[in-house]
């Protein structure tokens, strides 16, 4: 999924290459702390470990395995109008990705629609400094 080598994982988890290689080859069991370090390194790269068959937060059945995490729908901070436009455009993309992955989920579709509307509202506003002032 990440196209990592054993060395990449060892570096990211701050482990020796022999620890990763021997664990992968089944030559030895990794310590609990080594397994935790490898798992944390993979999670930092966006992987999610599925450890049981109960429904996940998004309602899908889990099971054992690995998948990419859902995109975060928390917008980053923006100050200028240009930054706000960029953030909202990013959120439209993320929400759209989530809606495509979950086409029958009304909450995902509603979230995409909400961000799309916000983008439309931003695009319809004239830029600051270009607004004509009425005379009164």
C-alpha positions in Angstrom: 0.0 0.0 0.0 2.8 2.4 0.8 5.4 0.7 -1.4 7.9 0.8 1.5 11.0 -1.3 1.8 12.0 -3.0 5.0 14.5 -0.2 5.5 11.8 2.4 5.1 9.7 0.8 7.8 12.8 0.4 10.1 13.7 4.0 9.7 10.1 5.3 10.3 9.7 3.0 13.3 13.2 3.8 14.6 14.1 0.1 14.6 17.0 -1.9 13.2 16.6 -3.4 9.8 17.2 -6.9 11.3 14.3 -6.5 13.6 11.9 -5.7 10.7 13.4 -8.3 8.4 13.4 -11.1 11.0 9.9 -10.3 12.0 8.7 -10.3 8.4 10.4 -13.6 7.6 9.0 -15.2 10.8 12.5 -15.8 12.2 11.6 -14.3 15.5 8.8 -12.6 17.3 9.0 -8.9 17.6 8.6 -7.4 21.0 5.4 -5.6 21.9 7.2 -2.2 21.7 8.6 -3.0 18.3 5.2 -4.0 17.0 3.7 -0.8 18.4 6.5 1.3 16.8 5.9 -0.3 13.4 2.1 0.1 13.7 2.5 3.8 14.8 4.8 4.5 11.8 2.3 3.0 9.4 -0.6 4.9 11.0 1.3 8.2 10.6 1.4 7.5 6.9 -2.4 7.2 6.8 -3.1 3.5 7.3 -5.8 2.2 9.6 -5.7 -1.3 11.2 -8.9 -3.2 11.4 -8.8 -5.5 14.4 -12.3 -6.9 14.7 -15.6 -7.5 13.0 -17.6 -4.8 14.7 -18.8 -1.8 12.6 -16.3 1.0 12.3 -17.2 4.6 13.1 -18.4 5.1 9.5 -20.8 2.1 9.9 -18.9 -0.3 7.6 -18.0 -3.8 8.8 -14.4 -3.9 9.9 -12.7 -7.3 9.9 -9.0 -7.9 10.2 -6.9 -6.0 7.8 -5.5 -2.6 6.8 -7.0 0.3 4.8 -6.3 3.9 4.3 -7.9 6.2 6.9 -10.8 8.4 5.9 -9.8 11.9 5.0 -10.1 14.4 7.8 -13.0 16.8 7.3 -11.5 19.3 9.7 -10.5 22.4 7.8 -7.1 24.0 8.5 -6.9 27.6 9.6 -7.1 30.3 7.0 -6.6 34.1 7.3 -6.7 35.7 3.8 -9.5 35.4 1.3 -7.1 33.4 -1.0 -6.3 31.0 1.9 -10.0 30.6 2.7 -10.7 29.7 -0.9 -7.9 27.2 -1.0 -9.1 25.6 2.3 -12.7 25.3 1.1 -11.6 23.9 -2.2 -9.5 21.3 -0.3 -12.5 20.4 1.8 -14.7 20.1 -1.3 -12.2 17.6 -2.7 -11.9 15.6 0.6 -15.7 15.5 1.1 -16.2 14.5 -2.5 -13.7 11.7 -2.0 -15.6 10.5 1.0 -18.9 10.7 -0.8 -17.5 8.7 -3.7 -16.3 6.0 -1.3 -19.7 6.0 0.5 -22.3 6.8 -2.2 -25.2 5.5 -0.1 -24.2 7.4 3.0 -26.4 10.5 3.3 -24.1 12.1 5.8 -21.2 11.9 3.3 -23.3 13.4 0.6 -24.6 16.2 2.9 -21.0 17.0 3.9 -19.9 17.3 0.3 -22.9 19.5 -0.5 -22.2 21.7 2.5 -18.6 22.4 1.4 -19.6 22.8 -2.2 -22.1 25.4 -1.2 -19.4 27.2 0.9 -17.1 27.2 -2.2 -19.9 28.7 -4.3 -20.5 31.4 -1.8 -16.8 32.3 -1.7 -16.6 32.4 -5.4 -19.6 34.7 -5.8 -18.1 37.3 -3.4 -16.2 40.1 -5.1 -12.6 40.3 -3.9 -11.9 42.9 -1.2 -10.7 46.2 -2.5 -12.6 45.8 -5.8 -16.0 46.6 -4.3 -17.6 49.7 -5.7 -18.6 52.2 -3.1 -22.0 53.8 -3.4 -22.4 57.6 -3.2 -24.8 58.8 -0.7 
